[in-house]
Amino acid sequence: MKDITNHLPTAELQALDAAHHMHPFTAGAALAAKGARVITAASGVTLTDSEGNQILDAMAGLWCVNIGYGRDDLAEAAARQMRQLPYYNTFFQTTHVPAIALAAKLAELAPGDLNHVFFASGGSDANDTNVRLVRHYWAAKGKPEKKVIISRKNAYHGSTMAGASLGGMSGMHAQGGLPIPDIVHIDQPHWYAEGGDMTPEEFGLARARQLEQKIAELGEDRVAAFIAEPIQGAGGVIIPPETYWPEIQRICDAHEILLIADEVICGFGRTGNWFGSQTFDIRPDIMTIAKGLSSGYAPIGGSVVCDEVATVVAEAGEFNHGYTYSGHPVSAAVALENLRILEEEKIVEHARDVAAPYLKAKWEALADHPLVGEAKICGMMGSIALTPDKASRAAFKNGPGQIGLICRDHCFGNNLVMRHVGDRMIIAPPLVLQPSDIDTLIERAIRSLDQTHDKARAEGLLVPA
Ligand SMILES: *Cc1c(COP(=O)(O)O)cnc(C)c1O
């Protein structure tokens, strides 16, 4: 029995939801007036809602269901672990088999000498760990002043106080007194929106060199680390120009700055390799992981740490940090089973050699649509920019997000989950997507773009800013 069919009528569920459930990143009153979509089941790449609609999930939940929905092996791994040992902590000089096995497996999969794992419950709290870890590391090396962390505008690193401070989302900084001290932001390598007349290559270099300028301005002995997503995800799937990452790596090396790659989205096959750091040929000192680590079947995240940082921290006495659920045995068992499936079923290879090339050709052809200014994709994450004027890459006069939201709603109406970030439409589908699913995805995306274009034209919204 897979489906829960005895739920209340949709309207009653929506009323209870509106009365009692506070949603993340949501205008509560507006949603309450409209009623939330109720998802009741999922299998493969398809969601079922409470009205029986079958929806192609081109966002893999929130970028996480890499192996697809409905895998019994993961349910069984969780049940087995719950019976054997549902919980124990890893504080006070204790450990347990799932945490040991998962840490060892991650050390094997991670590039270079990233051989040590500090577990968290998700990506945000893993980044909190990173803030404390890198500052503690430099203090242990006798450089307590080396504590500033440089990040980027429009980055996403989570929603805790430290995660959202590291992130560069102005809307998040505007609420709750962020950012916390000693976190600074440089500009993002977003050529389409900010590149002006530069070539992407020139622009990538210019944006990377802002890091060197910022280090010079602050003083090298005050900067602990630079953190970035290999590809900005929540910021709009912004794939940096080819010149960007090599220059960032050079600068971090030249100035003794730790490089933290936030691989929460890019990790576990999303870019066509196990980690985005491999796709962009960078050598992070720490990687943040979460999401695809368990394909979202259980909450887990972590920091994968290089030998040098882990050794210094281990020898510096007690690291006064940890979470009740660090290395939670059920989550760890689920993650291990997920990694086994990714490996044994060669899902990363499927993404790289089958799904991504097929998707790329069709996705990039969306750039021919009259409403689309660019269509970019790397592995299994892609974006298109909506514009009223292709030649000038113009934004819309009415400000960001209006047309994107219209398009998102049409996608929902066409049984496709495609998300909007301002006026960028983004996808990050399960890696197990088959060519026939991709045909469906593209067909629904084109229909949604056509409907959006018609509506925008009819309402006179196709006006450049
Ligand atoms: C989602 C995300 C996070 C936060 O992870 P949570 O599990 O939601 O706390 C951090 N970094 C990146 C790049 C993310 O996409």
The ligand as an ORCA input file, in Angstrom:
! r2SCAN-3c Opt
* xyz 0 1
  C      19.944     24.242      0.586
  C      21.312     24.822      0.733
  C      21.863     25.026      2.004
  C      21.074     24.819      3.260
  O      20.781     23.500      3.496
  P      19.589     23.130      4.518
  O      19.628     21.638      4.546
  O      18.336     23.730      3.971
  O      19.929     23.713      5.839
  C      23.172     25.467      2.081
  N      23.891     25.696      0.972
  C      23.382     25.522     -0.257
  C      24.240     25.766     -1.450
  C      22.068     25.104     -0.415
  O      21.544     24.979     -1.631
*
